[in-house]
Amino acid sequence: PHDPIVPWASDKCDLTVGSQAEVIARAQQNLRLLEQNAVEMEFAVRALADAGTATAVASITEAVSKLEAALAVTGTVGYIHASAEWAAYAAAAQLITRNGSVLKTPLGHTWVFGGGYIAGLGAKLVATSPTYGWRGPVKLIPTIRSEWNRFYAVAERPVVVGYEKAVAAVTITP
């Protein structure tokens, strides 16, 4: 089972009615901006733990080769999760093809490059079976701290991202 992730964002300002509406709008916008990276960072921790010890490789080409081989052994057409910083290297090594708006590896696995993977995965890449996700509604939690003359708003949403198997992980150490 995969535990839910609850990304959240907040904002604060004075107690005036006009400010309160702005604080609520900014908290909701902040959640929209931060949610994907927060989920990716948490997902990376889980995927690395489930994939086991990462194999050391010297290049992005070797990384994709090892991950595609591991996926082939399991008979899985899966996803390769990587930090956004690896996208240009993968493209330069001609390891990306386009299928509409979807980026694919040479054997047809889906690339998942993400900003949250920059801190979450770094130099590691993880191969998983296809992922599935569920998002709950955004919950807004407003509160007033009159002694500080402050209005606070927190926006949060439960998210669950899961997969059947984290197949393998590699670490690029050039």
Secondary structure by P-SEA (a helix, b strand, c coil): cbbbbbbbccccccccaaaaaaaaaaaaaaaaacaaaaaaaaaaaaaaaaacbbbbbccaaaaaaaaaaaaaaaccbbbbbbcccaaaaaaaaccccccccccccccbbbbbbccccccccccbbbbbcccccccccbbbbbbbcccccbbbbbbbbbbbbbcccccbbbbbcc
